Amino acid sequence: DEEEEEEEKETKPPPPKELEEDAPADARERLSPAIQLSDYDCTLDTYLSGHGAFGGTVVNSLSSGGFEYLLSGVRATAGIKSGRYFYEVKILERRGVEHFDSALRVGFSLAESAVLLGDAGGNMNFDQGGFFVARVPGVDLKHPRRVCKPWGDKVIGVVLNLDLDSPNANTISLFLDGVRACEPQKIPEQLLGKVFIPTINFKNMTLLVNFGADRTPALRSLPFKCRMLGDLSAADAESSSRSARPSAGAKYSVVVPVGLPSEGFFDFVDRFLEKNPEYEELSDRRIMDWCRKSGLKSYKQHNSKGSGSRDRPYFRFGIPAIDKRDVKSMLKTVSQLSKRHYIVAEVKSNLVQKDREEVIQRFAAPHFEVVASVAVGEPTSEHKEWVHRKILAGHEQKLAQAERQRRAQQVRAAERAERAGRRAKILEKRKKALLAAKLKKKGKLGKDKAAEDKEAEDDKEAKEEEDEDKEDKDERKDDDKDAKDEGKEEDGDKAPALPKPEVGPDVWYVPQAKHTPDVAHSVVGASYAEFSFPSVEEGFARVDFEWQSQAEAQAYLSKWISEKKATMVIDDLKPSEWFVEKLKAWQEAKKEWRQKQQERREKKKDGKGTEKADEQRFPEDMPELSEYESMSGSEKQAPIYAGFQHEDWLLFHARYELHLLAHAFVADAKDSEYIGVPTMHFSHYYKLYFKTSFNFRSFGCEDLDGVVNLVADALQIEEKGKSSYLTSLCGKEEEYLKFAKQVEEDRRDRIRRVEAGDESARL
């Protein structure tokens, strides 16, 4: 065995020669204050213990309340723009949680990128699985490349080489226990010339990070002399603005943006964060982004609809602490204790006074200043320009993606053509072999030994091609699927044609997916009546109106609420006791009238059991309508409903029930804006009050307008602004008799007109 090991060592190729050279002496001025990890530019769950006995900074994070499933991140206070430097990371402790193991990523990120090394671009890193990935802003994420074996618990050294005179210029390298773990990895061209900030992401770990501060030696020496970050020259560095805390005595700002749903609220927040990257966003969408960058996969529940809203997305990760929003509760507490700038990006809550007061109370500490920014109405020209740039940038990304897909399609088409050519050759050989076998069998072909050997060799080659063809079976299936659409194949050489989006002065917001609104429609319907603007009296240090003046914004909000009242359903509306009692009395009276009418008709039938025609037209004991004082008439009078047919009873029901609905809705809505039932949601409210659907076709009509035309003496559709409402022409406590007289008057008029030859009078 020893001899075999010696032989293996001899045959194993020697490692590549290390091209990095020892760093020369550098007398330039050092960066002051020295670079260190920032307790300001990190995720809210991360905390640092300062310089300890290990000679570095101990980095830890929260490990309960759902944070054990999320990546934590921390960056340095400065970045590197030239030279060659390195830093070290040592794992002190691992904490595994169920199926979610620990994780570690070490590398660098751009100043404008996020602290989490996600898919947004602008970073490069190695992870503990031995993978390397570099992400470029605006470019699709490439799959990570495995460049070395998993790390284990070794000391990790990361070398960034921006020294243009070095053979490994513009590369990043990984060392484990002082030994090179992989070849130098090229920095993407799109990232060159930028400032790279040391960045570390981790999960369920306690780390020791060594920048070499105060000339602390490296934990593991490299094969060459390399300066650590603690020895960073000022000329090679640039301080990070995201790590700069307010000056002494200045307060930390908590911004509460106020905007209307689906009217540019998140555009305003995104633009604000671009201009003020030192602010930390507190919102559900920020937590959702954190979960996804941590590698959590959401699932869709059975019978679930959509993904919630941007303001309140559905958390469906199968982790109770996250799905039940325990993380959000923890962040509320942590944010109170952490001195930072915040922007509370909650659409619905920021429009409701009691929710705003909760934010003010949460940040009541003297080092916080809570301000409100109202972004309502027509945006400023500067904001519109920002929106237009965003839209056009998104269009350019789609074009670039389509171009990459087109090129990939061309490559696949060439590969398909090559495989098709190979298959054609195999078929041709088989045909020749079959023909030769037939000729040989008939004795028409004589062969010498050399010819037979040649045929055997061809058969062997054909067999190999056949085996290759079988191995390629799955790939051919994919080819057939890709080639289904011949039109796409023909257009493969053409540049992608995508219509350029319009970005005129009327385009105020960045378009969003239709299935994901800013706020769920049910939430807007239940709360829009409470929407209001903040004021200094609520406790805000100041209220800034960003887009329009206070008066203009207030008028815009009032108009928006008025329009919503006509278009939104009141979800928590319930019929009052007055309506319930009125409906019950109506149903009992209606039943009694129908029964009395039936008994009367039984008595009036002739000997053949048929009701007389005159009795159906005008009962002989029916006086003029003005003489009626009650529904049942008197001893000498027939009931007012004696001549009612099926259609008359329907019109009687429509008159009284819609009259009842109109008055009950206005009272129950408890809002002076409502003058009746919004026609847009008439069917919904009718079903809510009467527990059944309104059938327009029973009246020979297609919509509510048609029904109201039939009962225009009792009801009307009234316009108010851009909305229309169903209103009653009768008083709230009007008796049944008035509606019955209207029905009987219309019935008599119809009969006369039909008898006079007017067929249009028939129902």
NUDOVO-301978 format. One record per residue (C-alpha): x, y negated, z negated. Coordinates in steps of 0.05 Angstrom, whole numbers, padded with zeros to 5 digits, always signed. Example, Ala and Ser with C-alpha at 12.3 -4.5 7.8 and 13.67 -1.06 7.14 Angstrom:
residues 2
+00246+00090-00156/+00273+00021-00143/
//
This chain:
residues 763
+00000+00000+00000/+00057-00048-00016/+00087-00033+00051/+00020-00049+00086/+00015-00115+00048/+00086-00133+00068/+00070-00116+00140/+00006-00158+00137/+00045-00217+00110/+00095-00210+00166/+00041-00207+00220/-00002-00264+00191/+00011-00329+00230/+00045-00383+00190/+00002-00443+00168/+00005-00504+00213/+00060-00553+00198/+00037-00610+00153/+00040-00674+00194/+00026-00721+00137/+00089-00757+00112/+00107-00786+00045/+00077-00854+00032/+00131-00909+00033/+00139-00958-00023/+00089-01015-00019/+00102-01081-00055/+00037-01113-00034/-00011-01141-00085/-00057-01089-00115/-00133-01095-00117/-00157-01130-00180/-00198-01110-00215/-00179-01039-00197/-00228-00995-00160/-00271-00951-00204/-00338-00915-00202/-00397-00962-00206/-00451-00952-00258/-00492-01001-00216/-00486-00970-00147/-00512-00901-00166/-00578-00864-00173/-00618-00882-00235/-00607-00814-00267/-00530-00819-00264/-00488-00842-00323/-00413-00850-00333/-00373-00838-00397/-00314-00882-00380/-00241-00863-00384/-00232-00803-00430/-00179-00754-00451/-00179-00723-00382/-00150-00786-00352/-00210-00800-00307/-00284-00816-00309/-00334-00764-00332/-00397-00766-00289/-00462-00734-00311/-00537-00739-00296/-00605-00725-00326/-00621-00651-00327/-00695-00648-00345/-00762-00677-00323/-00751-00655-00251/-00683-00688-00243/-00649-00620-00247/-00675-00608-00176/-00651-00674-00147/-00583-00696-00121/-00548-00751-00161/-00501-00800-00128/-00449-00850-00147/-00402-00896-00107/-00341-00937-00121/-00337-01011-00132/-00295-01022-00069/-00283-00991-00001/-00222-00976+00042/-00212-01010+00109/-00139-00990+00124/-00082-00947+00097/-00082-00876+00069/-00110-00860+00000/-00141-00802-00038/-00181-00786-00100/-00196-00722-00139/-00258-00688-00167/-00258-00632-00218/-00321-00593-00238/-00324-00590-00314/-00392-00556-00321/-00445-00523-00278/-00519-00518-00295/-00561-00471-00252/-00637-00478-00252/-00678-00419-00229/-00669-00414-00153/-00638-00483-00148/-00564-00479-00157/-00513-00533-00167/-00488-00575-00109/-00429-00621-00095/-00412-00667-00037/-00350-00711-00034/-00333-00762+00018/-00344-00834+00040/-00402-00877+00062/-00411-00946+00094/-00432-01005+00051/-00499-01011+00086/-00517-00938+00078/-00551-00905+00018/-00515-00875-00041/-00545-00807-00024/-00509-00774+00033/-00573-00759+00071/-00592-00760+00143/-00597-00836+00151/-00526-00840+00178/-00464-00879+00161/-00427-00826+00119/-00381-00766+00122/-00369-00713+00070/-00348-00643+00052/-00394-00598+00011/-00379-00541-00036/-00399-00489+00016/-00339-00509+00058/-00378-00550+00109/-00361-00618+00138/-00411-00666+00168/-00406-00737+00194/-00470-00777+00204/-00474-00836+00251/-00531-00887+00246/-00584-00878+00300/-00556-00811+00324/-00589-00744+00313/-00559-00704+00256/-00512-00649+00280/-00509-00583+00243/-00453-00582+00191/-00390-00546+00212/-00357-00496+00165/-00284-00517+00161/-00261-00478+00100/-00281-00427+00048/-00326-00446-00011/-00288-00486-00064/-00302-00450-00129/-00278-00489-00189/-00214-00517-00158/-00191-00589-00161/-00218-00623-00099/-00175-00676-00065/-00203-00720-00010/-00154-00758+00034/-00177-00815+00079/-00125-00834+00131/-00136-00901+00166/-00062-00913+00177/-00056-00924+00253/+00018-00906+00251/+00003-00837+00222/-00003-00775+00267/-00068-00760+00231/-00096-00830+00238/-00171-00839+00230/-00183-00772+00197/-00209-00745+00131/-00178-00683+00098/-00196-00636+00042/-00146-00605-00007/-00162-00552-00060/-00113-00547-00118/-00064-00588-00078/-00066-00542-00017/-00095-00564+00050/-00162-00529+00059/-00175-00549+00131/-00148-00587+00190/-00157-00663+00188/-00228-00680+00211/-00236-00736+00261/-00277-00796+00241/-00332-00810+00293/-00315-00868+00339/-00379-00904+00319/-00354-00909+00247/-00284-00934+00262/-00268-01005+00239/-00317-01000+00181/-00305-01002+00106/-00310-00933+00073/-00333-00930+00001/-00316-00866-00038/-00382-00830-00051/-00399-00768-00092/-00465-00730-00093/-00477-00674-00143/-00531-00633-00176/-00531-00595-00242/-00457-00611-00255/-00412-00650-00300/-00353-00679-00261/-00286-00709-00275/-00268-00761-00222/-00195-00784-00219/-00179-00847-00180/-00110-00852-00211/-00127-00913-00251/-00073-00942-00297/-00023-00898-00259/-00057-00834-00283/-00022-00777-00246/-00059-00732-00198/-00088-00668-00228/-00058-00630-00170/-00001-00658-00128/-00008-00657-00053/+00046-00630-00005/+00065-00702+00009/+00067-00766-00030/+00000-00802-00023/-00025-00862-00062/-00088-00854-00102/-00146-00903-00101/-00123-00932-00167/-00061-00958-00131/-00103-00990-00075/-00072-01052-00043/-00117-01112-00039/-00103-01120+00036/-00130-01049+00048/-00193-01058+00007/-00259-01095+00007/-00303-01101-00054/-00373-01074-00049/-00429-01125-00055/-00476-01071-00080/-00433-01063-00143/-00432-01136-00161/-00472-01152-00224/-00502-01220-00237/-00458-01272-00269/-00459-01280-00344/-00524-01308-00369/-00561-01294-00303/-00622-01249-00305/-00638-01186-00268/-00695-01196-00219/-00756-01151-00213/-00794-01166-00149/-00867-01147-00143/-00886-01153-00069/-00960-01162-00054/-00989-01145+00014/-01051-01115+00045/-01055-01041+00066/-01031-01028+00138/-01012-01101+00147/-00936-01100+00143/-00926-01087+00069/-00871-01036+00078/-00841-01077+00135/-00832-01133+00085/-00801-01086+00034/-00753-01055+00085/-00731-01123+00110/-00722-01147+00038/-00677-01086+00022/-00636-01098+00085/-00622-01169+00062/-00614-01149-00012/-00583-01079-00014/-00567-01087-00088/-00641-01079-00106/-00667-01010-00126/-00735-00991-00099/-00785-00962-00148/-00841-00926-00111/-00869-00858-00093/-00841-00862-00023/-00771-00873-00053/-00780-00810-00095/-00804-00771-00034/-00742-00793+00004/-00699-00772-00055/-00731-00703-00056/-00719-00693+00019/-00647-00716+00016/-00637-00667-00041/-00657-00610+00005/-00726-00596-00023/-00776-00568+00026/-00849-00587+00021/-00905-00541+00040/-00977-00553+00063/-01031-00529+00016/-01089-00488+00043/-01145-00533+00069/-01104-00595+00054/-01110-00654+00100/-01052-00697+00122/-00994-00718+00079/-01029-00769+00035/-01009-00841+00045/-00944-00880+00046/-00963-00911-00020/-00981-00843-00052/-00952-00785-00012/-00970-00714-00031/-00915-00679-00070/-00919-00605-00051/-00851-00575-00067/-00875-00520-00112/-00840-00552-00171/-00889-00574-00225/-00844-00628-00254/-00841-00662-00185/-00910-00645-00158/-00941-00674-00221/-00898-00737-00215/-00860-00726-00280/-00799-00756-00245/-00838-00821-00235/-00855-00824-00309/-00782-00813-00327/-00759-00867-00278/-00806-00917-00310/-00771-00906-00376/-00701-00905-00346/-00712-00968-00306/-00731-01006-00369/-00663-00988-00400/-00620-00997-00338/-00598-01068-00322/-00609-01074-00247/-00648-01112-00195/-00713-01076-00176/-00768-01082-00124/-00833-01047-00144/-00861-01025-00077/-00933-01004-00095/-00986-01028-00047/-01051-01016-00085/-01024-01027-00155/-00992-01094-00137/-01060-01120-00113/-01095-01103-00179/-01085-01149-00238/-01085-01097-00293/-01032-01056-00257/-00989-01119-00246/-00994-01134-00320/-00967-01064-00335/-00905-01079-00294/-00894-01146-00330/-00900-01111-00397/-00851-01056-00376/-00798-01107-00357/-00810-01154-00416/-00737-01151-00439/-00703-01219-00439/-00652-01199-00387/-00707-01187-00335/-00744-01238-00293/-00807-01214-00258/-00827-01252-00195/-00882-01239-00144/-00875-01245-00069/-00940-01250-00030/-00935-01228+00043/-01006-01236+00070/-01032-01264+00135/-00992-01280+00197/-00918-01268+00185/-00865-01320+00197/-00829-01322+00264/-00766-01295+00231/-00803-01234+00206/-00836-01223+00273/-00767-01224+00306/-00743-01172+00256/-00804-01128+00272/-00792-01135+00347/-00719-01114+00338/-00741-01053+00298/-00791-01033+00352/-00740-01041+00408/-00686-01004+00368/-00735-00947+00358/-00749-00946+00433/-00674-00944+00448/-00666-00885+00401/-00722-00848+00436/-00689-00862+00503/-00622-00837+00477/-00655-00775+00449/-00691-00761+00514/-00625-00769+00552/-00591-00719+00506/-00649-00671+00516/-00644-00680+00592/-00570-00665+00591/-00581-00604+00547/-00635-00581+00595/-00586-00588+00653/-00536-00545+00616/-00589-00492+00602/-00611-00494+00675/-00539-00482+00698/-00532-00424+00649/-00597-00394+00674/-00573-00400+00746/-00508-00366+00728/-00545-00308+00693/-00593-00302+00751/-00533-00296+00798/-00504-00240+00756/-00570-00204+00755/-00576-00211+00831/-00508-00179+00840/-00527-00121+00795/-00591-00109+00835/-00552-00111+00900/-00502-00059+00875/-00559-00014+00853/-00592-00019+00921/-00526-00001+00956/-00516+00058+00908/-00586+00085+00921/-00576+00078+00997/-00509+00113+00993/-00539+00170+00951/-00594+00180+01003/-00544+00182+01061/-00500+00230+01023/-00558+00276+01009/-00575+00279+01083/-00503+00295+01101/-00494+00233+01142/-00439+00204+01099/-00374+00239+01085/-00327+00215+01033/-00257+00230+01014/-00233+00232+00942/-00212+00159+00941/-00282+00137+00964/-00315+00179+00910/-00269+00148+00858/-00287+00079+00884/-00361+00095+00878/-00352+00120+00807/-00316+00056+00789/-00373+00015+00819/-00424+00055+00780/-00385+00042+00716/-00383-00032+00731/-00457-00033+00746/-00470+00003+00680/-00431-00050+00642/-00470-00105+00678/-00535-00069+00659/-00514-00067+00586/-00498-00141+00589/-00565-00153+00620/-00600-00118+00562/-00561-00158+00510/-00584-00220+00546/-00658-00201+00542/-00677-00249+00486/-00640-00306+00519/-00677-00293+00585/-00743-00297+00548/-00724-00366+00523/-00704-00384+00594/-00772-00364+00620/-00805-00406+00566/-00763-00466+00583/-00777-00459+00657/-00852-00453+00652/-00863-00525+00669/-00834-00531+00739/-00847-00605+00741/-00799-00614+00683/-00747-00573+00719/-00753-00617+00781/-00746-00679+00739/-00685-00652+00702/-00637-00697+00741/-00679-00759+00731/-00667-00809+00676/-00721-00806+00621/-00778-00855+00634/-00810-00882+00571/-00854-00944+00574/-00822-01003+00539/-00863-01025+00480/-00895-01094+00481/-00866-01141+00429/-00904-01206+00442/-00923-01258+00390/-00986-01218+00372/-00944-01158+00349/-00936-01168+00275/-00921-01099+00246/-00878-01038+00262/-00926-00983+00288/-00936-00925+00241/-00963-00854+00247/-01039-00856+00250/-01048-00797+00203/-01008-00830+00147/-01040-00897+00126/-01007-00944+00076/-01063-00930+00027/-01115-00874+00031/-01182-00899+00057/-01217-00871-00004/-01170-00910-00050/-01182-00974-00012/-01257-00964-00014/-01256-00953-00089/-01211-01011-00107/-01211-01066-00054/-01263-01107-00093/-01210-01115-00148/-01156-01140-00101/-01127-01207-00121/-01064-01248-00118/-01016-01255-00177/-01008-01319-00216/-00960-01349-00266/-01014-01342-00319/-01006-01266-00314/-00934-01272-00338/-00895-01279-00273/-00835-01326-00274/-00859-01351-00206/-00903-01331-00148/-00874-01341-00077/-00920-01341-00017/-00873-01315+00038/-00915-01319+00102/-00971-01369+00092/-00989-01422+00041/-01028-01402-00021/-01093-01431+00006/-01085-01398+00074/-01067-01331+00042/-01126-01335-00005/-01173-01349+00053/-01144-01291+00091/-01154-01244+00032/-01226-01267+00022/-01241-01254+00095/-01207-01187+00093/-01247-01165+00032/-01312-01189+00065/-01297-01148+00127/-01278-01087+00086/-01344-01088+00050/-01379-01076+00116/-01330-01024+00140/-01312-00986+00077/-01356-00937+00039/-01365-00950-00035/-01342-00883-00062/-01364-00891-00135/-01434-00917-00118/-01490-00881-00155/-01566-00891-00148/-01595-00930-00207/-01650-00905-00253/-01698-00955-00219/-01688-00921-00152/-01694-00851-00181/-01760-00868-00215/-01787-00903-00152/-01767-00844-00108/-01800-00794-00155/-01865-00834-00157/-01864-00841-00081/-01855-00767-00069/-01912-00749-00117/-01959-00800-00086/-01941-00778-00016/-01957-00706-00033/-02024-00727-00064/-02044-00767-00002/-02028-00712+00046/-02068-00663+00005/-02129-00710+00002/-02125-00722+00077/-02125-00647+00090/-02185-00636+00045/-02223-00692+00081/-02208-00664+00149/-02233-00595+00127/-02300-00626+00108/-02305-00665+00174/-02294-00605+00219/-02352-00584+00264/-02382-00516+00265/-02325-00489+00308/-02273-00510+00257/-02247-00567+00299/-02239-00639+00276/-02280-00688+00316/-02241-00732+00364/-02274-00796+00338/-02253-00777+00268/-02180-00773+00291/-02185-00840+00327/-02226-00883+00280/-02259-00849+00220/-02330-00875+00217/-02324-00897+00145/-02261-00938+00155/-02272-01014+00147/-02228-01071+00169/-02157-01069+00139/-02168-01133+00101/-02223-01100+00060/-02175-01047+00031/-02152-01059-00040/-02122-00990-00053/-02093-00931-00015/-02154-00887-00028/-02207-00939-00010/-02274-00931-00047/-02334-00885-00049/-02360-00915+00017/-02291-00924+00048/-02245-00872+00077/-02172-00873+00052/-02128-00919+00092/-02088-00859+00114/-02149-00819+00137/-02131-00825+00211/-02055-00816+00203/-02024-00766+00250/-01954-00735+00243/-01920-00794+00276/-01957-00844+00231/-01934-00808+00168/-01862-00811+00195/-01867-00886+00206/-01898-00894+00137/-01839-00856+00106/-01789-00898+00146/-01820-00964+00125/-01822-00950+00051/-01759-00907+00042/-01714-00955+00081/-01745-01014+00043/-01730-00978-00022/-01658-00962+00001/-01644-01034+00021/-01664-01063-00046/-01632-01007-00087/-01565-01012-00051/-01559-01087-00061/-01574-01079-00136/-01528-01019-00145/-01469-01048-00106/-01468-01108-00154/-01435-01153-00103/-01464-01216-00075/-01429-01203-00008/-01478-01147+00006/-01545-01172+00033/-01568-01102+00051/-01542-01033+00073/-01482-01038+00120/-01508-01008+00185/-01439-00977+00199/-01449-00931+00139/-01524-00926+00138/-01524-00850+00147/-01476-00841+00089/-01516-00883+00040/-01583-00853+00061/-01556-00784+00046/-01526-00808-00019/-01593-00835-00043/-01643-00785-00013/-01599-00722-00013/-01616-00708+00059/-01595-00734+00127/-01635-00785+00166/-01658-00755+00232/-01662-00810+00285/-01688-00761+00338/-01751-00749+00297/-01770-00820+00318/-01747-00810+00390/-01688-00857+00377/-01613-00851+00383/-01593-00900+00328/-01617-00945+00272/-01633-01002+00319/-01685-00960+00353/-01718-00941+00288/-01719-01013+00262/-01754-01035+00327/-01811-00987+00310/-01819-01016+00240/-01800-01088+00253/-01857-01114+00209/-01822-01085+00147/-01747-01083+00162/-01695-01119+00202/-01620-01117+00219/-01588-01181+00196/-01520-01206+00220/-01469-01235+00173/-01402-01253+00203/-01377-01192+00243/-01420-01145+00202/-01493-01124+00205/-01539-01101+00148/-01606-01067+00142/-01652-01112+00100/-01724-01109+00078/-01776-01162+00095/-01817-01144+00034/-01807-01157-00039/-01771-01108-00084/-01835-01087-00121/-01881-01086-00060/-01938-01036-00065/-01951-00977-00019/-02015-01009+00009/-01978-01062+00048/-01936-01011+00085/-01997-00967+00097/-02035-01026+00127/-01976-01038+00174/-01977-00966+00197/-02053-00965+00207/-02052-01030+00245/-01999-01004+00292/-02038-00938+00300/-02102-00973+00320/-02065-01019+00368/-02032-00959+00402/-02098-00924+00412/-02130-00985+00444/-02071-00996+00490/-02069-00923+00512/-02144-00923+00525/-02134-00986+00566/-02084-00948+00609/-02018-00972+00577/-01979-00906+00574/-01918-00942+00546/-01954-00949+00480/-01950-00874+00467/-01898-00851+00417/
//
